[in-house]
Amino acid sequence: MGTKKMLTIEEMESVAKMLSEPKYKQAIDDLSIEMSEPVPVLKQGDYVIFSRGNISTIGGKAKSRKTFLIVLFAADFLENSETGKVLIVDTEMAKVHTRITHKRIHRMMGWDTKQNHERLTVLSLREYAPADRAAIFKEAIEQLRPELIFLDGVRDIVKDFNSVDESTLTVGLLMKLSTEFDCHICSVLHENKGNGQLRGHLGTEVINKSETVLSVTNNGDTSTVEPVYTRNMPFDAFAFRINDDALPEYCDTPIKSAKVEKIRNVFEAIFSDGITLSYSDLRSKVMETENIKISAAQIRISDAVSFGIIIKDQSGGYYFPKSISDENTIPF
């Protein structure tokens, strides 16, 4: 039998002081103690999507490709972190389908699909009772210490997702674990078929406490991901598709493509004679064509240049190129 470690006098005095102090003092935000900015876990350009010590939510209707988004996000994090770990907990799919998700991440990372990797753990909890799922989820975080966790099926760790008490306790557990282990926990929850709201009181509670809430919509060949809510600087909607290797990859959003097409039509009409225009002449023509003010016309020109629709030559003139490749004109 091992010998129990004895506390030093200093340690015992520290514990006694902590126990004797009013609890509110332990929760005071002390400005004399420096605090760093939230550490990003996942970003879009310069914009933070997920950060350490927070929880977030992915919502969407059935078959909107929410699990594919998890694969995409997990690979993003693993590629941009040298040592960070990811934990994926699936409560819905059969083991064979969970295995497919697991292998997809390995394939995106170039890892052996027949060997586990120390930076990625995938759990299949479909056959467990709700209380057991919650206990295993908590234990896995405590033991593995991952930086990014996806709980695909948060409603399955409660008996009744309309229960106020259960929902409050469950979301409280997520917040406690994310704070205690300095990680980010992203829950996945289905939207109702009728109103698009996340299911039950659990959906309401997890939204209220989330750093970021994302909605995934199936558009046919692509899925669009929109930030419904974020505590950080808002970021743009983005889209992904499933490529020929059955792996998710980023692509142009239908919204962005429509915007580009609209702008292209305006400038194609302006430059129909193959002319080159000065900035001031071009601005005047845009104002006249679209019946907009000078500031809006300047934004149109800026967008057209950034999308590669029009080009500024060395002498400062603007022209419309005759051949434009859609693949290269819409940056993501």
C-alpha positions in Angstrom: 0.0 0.0 0.0 1.2 3.5 -0.8 1.9 6.1 1.8 -0.5 9.1 1.9 1.2 12.4 1.2 1.2 14.7 4.3 0.4 18.3 3.7 3.0 20.9 4.8 2.0 23.5 7.4 1.8 26.2 4.7 -0.5 24.0 2.5 -2.7 23.3 5.5 -2.9 27.0 6.3 -3.8 27.8 2.7 -6.6 25.1 2.6 -7.9 26.3 6.0 -8.0 29.9 4.7 -9.8 29.0 1.5 -12.4 27.0 3.4 -13.0 29.8 6.0 -13.4 32.5 3.3 -16.8 33.4 2.0 -17.4 31.7 -1.3 -18.1 34.9 -3.2 -14.5 36.0 -2.6 -13.2 33.1 -4.6 -15.3 34.3 -7.5 -14.3 37.9 -7.5 -12.7 39.2 -10.8 -9.5 40.7 -9.4 -8.2 43.4 -11.7 -4.8 43.3 -10.0 -4.3 39.8 -11.5 -3.4 39.9 -15.2 -5.6 37.8 -17.5 -4.7 36.9 -21.1 -7.1 37.2 -24.0 -9.1 34.0 -24.8 -6.9 31.5 -26.6 -8.3 30.6 -30.0 -8.9 26.9 -30.7 -10.4 27.4 -34.1 -10.3 30.5 -36.3 -11.6 31.8 -39.7 -8.8 34.1 -40.8 -8.4 36.6 -38.0 -11.8 35.8 -36.5 -12.2 33.4 -33.5 -14.8 30.7 -33.9 -14.0 28.6 -30.8 -11.7 29.5 -27.8 -10.4 27.7 -24.7 -12.6 27.7 -21.6 -15.9 28.1 -23.6 -18.7 26.0 -25.0 -20.4 26.3 -28.4 -23.2 24.7 -30.4 -23.7 23.4 -33.9 -27.3 23.1 -35.0 -29.0 21.9 -38.1 -31.7 19.7 -39.5 -31.1 16.0 -40.1 -28.8 15.2 -43.0 -27.4 18.8 -43.1 -23.9 17.3 -42.9 -23.2 18.4 -39.3 -20.9 15.4 -38.7 -19.0 16.3 -41.9 -18.5 19.7 -40.4 -17.0 18.1 -37.2 -14.6 16.2 -39.5 -13.6 19.5 -41.2 -13.2 21.4 -37.9 -11.2 18.5 -36.3 -8.8 18.4 -39.2 -8.4 22.2 -39.2 -7.4 22.1 -35.5 -5.1 19.2 -35.8 -3.3 20.7 -38.8 -2.8 24.0 -37.1 -1.7 22.7 -33.7 1.5 20.7 -33.2 0.4 18.8 -30.1 -3.3 19.6 -29.5 -5.7 16.8 -29.0 -9.3 16.3 -30.2 -12.0 14.2 -28.6 -15.1 13.2 -30.5 -18.0 11.7 -28.6 -20.8 10.2 -30.7 -24.0 9.2 -29.1 -26.2 8.5 -32.2 -24.5 6.5 -34.9 -23.8 2.8 -35.1 -20.2 1.9 -34.5 -19.6 1.2 -38.2 -20.6 4.8 -39.0 -18.6 6.2 -36.2 -15.6 4.4 -37.6 -16.2 6.0 -41.0 -16.0 9.5 -39.3 -12.9 8.5 -37.5 -11.2 7.3 -40.6 -12.2 10.4 -42.5 -10.2 12.6 -40.1 -7.2 10.2 -40.4 -7.4 10.4 -44.2 -7.5 14.2 -44.2 -4.5 14.2 -41.9 -2.5 11.6 -43.9 -2.5 9.2 -40.9 -2.7 5.4 -41.0 -6.4 4.4 -41.1 -5.6 1.1 -39.3 -3.9 2.6 -36.3 -5.2 5.0 -33.6 -3.4 8.3 -33.3 -2.6 9.8 -29.9 -4.0 13.2 -30.9 -7.4 12.0 -31.8 -9.9 9.9 -29.7 -13.3 8.9 -30.9 -15.9 7.4 -28.6 -19.1 5.5 -29.6 -21.7 5.7 -26.8 -24.9 4.8 -28.6 -25.6 1.7 -26.5 -25.1 3.4 -23.1 -27.8 4.9 -20.8 -27.9 8.7 -20.7 -26.3 8.9 -17.2 -23.5 6.5 -18.3 -22.8 8.5 -21.4 -22.4 11.7 -19.3 -20.1 9.9 -16.9 -17.9 8.5 -19.7 -17.8 11.9 -21.4 -16.6 13.5 -18.2 -14.0 10.8 -17.5 -12.6 11.0 -21.0 -12.0 14.7 -20.7 -10.4 14.3 -17.3 -8.0 11.5 -18.5 -7.2 12.7 -22.0 -7.1 16.4 -21.5 -8.1 17.3 -25.1 -8.1 21.0 -26.2 -11.1 20.5 -28.5 -14.1 18.3 -27.8 -17.2 17.5 -30.0 -20.2 16.1 -28.3 -22.2 14.8 -31.3 -25.6 14.3 -29.7 -25.8 16.4 -26.5 -29.5 15.5 -26.1 -28.5 11.9 -25.5 -26.7 12.6 -22.2 -30.0 13.7 -20.7 -33.2 11.7 -20.1 -35.6 14.5 -21.0 -34.3 17.4 -23.1 -37.4 19.4 -22.1 -36.5 19.2 -18.5 -35.4 22.5 -17.0 -33.5 20.9 -14.2 -31.7 18.3 -16.4 -30.9 20.9 -19.1 -29.5 23.3 -16.5 -27.3 20.6 -14.9 -26.0 19.3 -18.3 -25.1 22.7 -19.6 -23.6 23.6 -16.2 -21.4 20.4 -16.5 -20.2 21.5 -20.0 -19.2 24.9 -18.7 -17.5 23.5 -15.6 -15.4 21.0 -17.7 -14.5 23.6 -20.3 -13.3 26.0 -17.5 -11.6 23.4 -15.3 -9.7 21.7 -18.2 -9.2 24.9 -20.3 -10.7 23.3 -23.4 -13.5 24.0 -25.8 -16.6 21.8 -25.9 -18.8 22.0 -29.0 -22.2 20.3 -28.7 -24.2 19.2 -31.7 -28.0 19.4 -31.6 -30.8 18.9 -34.1 -33.1 21.7 -35.2 -36.9 21.2 -35.1 -38.4 20.5 -38.5 -41.0 23.3 -38.2 -39.4 26.4 -36.7 -35.7 25.8 -37.0 -35.1 26.1 -33.3 -32.8 23.8 -31.4 -34.7 21.0 -29.7 -36.2 21.5 -26.2 -35.2 23.5 -23.2 -31.7 22.0 -23.6 -31.4 23.8 -26.9 -32.4 27.1 -25.3 -30.0 26.6 -22.4 -27.0 25.6 -24.5 -27.5 28.6 -26.9 -27.7 31.0 -24.0 -24.3 29.8 -22.6 -22.5 29.3 -25.9 -19.6 31.4 -27.2 -20.6 30.6 -30.8 -23.8 29.1 -32.3 -23.5 27.8 -35.8 -26.3 26.7 -38.1 -25.6 24.2 -40.9 -27.9 24.1 -43.9 -27.9 21.6 -46.7 -28.1 23.4 -50.1 -27.8 20.2 -52.2 -24.2 19.9 -53.4 -23.0 22.2 -50.6 -23.7 22.9 -46.9 -23.7 26.5 -45.7 -22.4 27.3 -42.1 -23.7 30.5 -40.7 -22.8 32.2 -37.4 -26.2 32.6 -35.7 -24.5 34.1 -32.6 -21.0 34.8 -31.4 -19.5 36.6 -28.4 -16.5 37.5 -30.6 -16.1 39.6 -33.7 -18.7 38.2 -36.2 -17.3 36.2 -39.1 -18.7 35.4 -42.5 -20.9 32.5 -43.4 -18.9 29.8 -45.2 -19.6 26.6 -47.1 -18.2 23.1 -47.7 -18.9 20.3 -50.0 -18.1 16.6 -50.1 -15.4 15.8 -52.7 -14.8 12.7 -54.8 -12.9 11.1 -51.9 -16.0 11.5 -49.7 -14.1 14.1 -47.6 -15.4 17.6 -46.7 -13.6 20.6 -48.2 -14.3 24.4 -48.1 -16.0 25.9 -51.2 -17.7 29.1 -52.2 -21.0 29.9 -50.5 -24.1 30.3 -52.6 -24.5 33.7 -51.0 -21.0 34.8 -52.0 -21.4 33.4 -55.5 -24.7 35.2 -56.1 -23.1 38.5 -54.9 -20.1 38.0 -57.3 -22.5 37.3 -60.2 -24.5 40.4 -59.5 -21.4 42.6 -59.3 -20.0 41.0 -62.5 -23.2 41.8 -64.4 -22.9 45.5 -63.4 -19.3 45.9 -64.6 -19.7 43.8 -67.7 -22.5 46.2 -68.8 -20.3 49.3 -68.0 -17.3 47.9 -69.9 -19.3 46.4 -72.8 -17.2 48.3 -75.4 -13.9 47.0 -74.0 -12.9 50.5 -72.8 -10.6 51.5 -70.0 -11.9 54.0 -67.4 -10.3 56.2 -64.8 -11.4 55.8 -61.2 -13.6 58.9 -61.2 -15.3 58.0 -64.5 -15.8 54.4 -63.4 -17.3 55.6 -60.1 -19.7 58.0 -61.9 -20.9 55.2 -64.2 -21.4 52.8 -61.3 -23.5 55.5 -59.5 -25.6 56.0 -62.6 -26.0 52.4 -63.5 -27.1 51.3 -60.0 -28.6 54.6 -58.8 -26.4 54.6 -55.7 -24.4 57.2 -53.8 -20.7 57.8 -54.1 -19.8 55.8 -51.0 -21.7 52.7 -52.2 -20.2 53.0 -55.6 -16.7 53.0 -54.1 -17.5 49.8 -52.2 -18.8 48.2 -55.5 -15.5 49.1 -57.2 -13.5 47.7 -54.3 -15.5 44.5 -54.2 -15.1 44.1 -58.0 -11.3 44.5 -57.8 -11.0 42.1 -54.8 -13.1 39.4 -56.7 -11.0 39.9 -59.8 -14.0 41.1 -61.8 -12.2 44.2 -63.0 -8.5 44.9 -63.1 -6.5 48.1 -62.4 -3.6 48.6 -64.9 -0.2 50.2 -64.2 -1.4 53.7 -65.4 -4.3 53.6 -62.9 -7.1 52.8 -65.4 -9.7 50.0 -64.9 -10.8 47.5 -67.4 -12.9 44.3 -67.6 -10.9 41.2 -68.7 -12.5 39.2 -71.5 -12.0 35.8 -69.8 -12.6 35.2 -66.2 -12.2 31.9 -64.4 -14.8 31.4 -61.7 -12.3 29.2 -59.8 -9.9 32.1 -59.3 -12.2 35.0 -58.7 -13.9 34.1 -55.5 -11.4 33.9 -52.6 -12.3 32.2 -49.4 
